[in-house]
Amino acid sequence: MIYEYNGTNLADGLYYFYASWNSKCNMLAERIQRLNMEFKNLTFYKVNTTKYTNLKHDLKINKMPSYLLIKNQEIVGRKDGNFDYYTLKKWLQERMM
């Protein structure tokens, strides 16, 4: 399941930062769905940066889309930009070990 971020503290999981006005971000939904099905032990969160501008600035999210992997309330991985499914999958696999 992919959750829509609701403004609470960042829990462990993968955070997908997107802008609702950005067509590239809107096209990535299928990739996120596929990753979610493959990484069953990882919680996925979508963060609308148009709505959560303070979080965007606090985490220095300057590129859409961006991905943050949080573990034990710390950022253990970050990837900024539009990447294909296999690149994202490999990136997650390397960080989940």
Buried (B, 14 or more C-beta within 10 A) or exposed (E): EBEEBEEEEBEEBBBBBBBEEBEEBEEBEEBBEEBBEEBEEBBBBBBBBEBBEEBBEEBEBEEBBBBBBBEEEEEEBBBBEBBEBEEBBEBBEEBBE
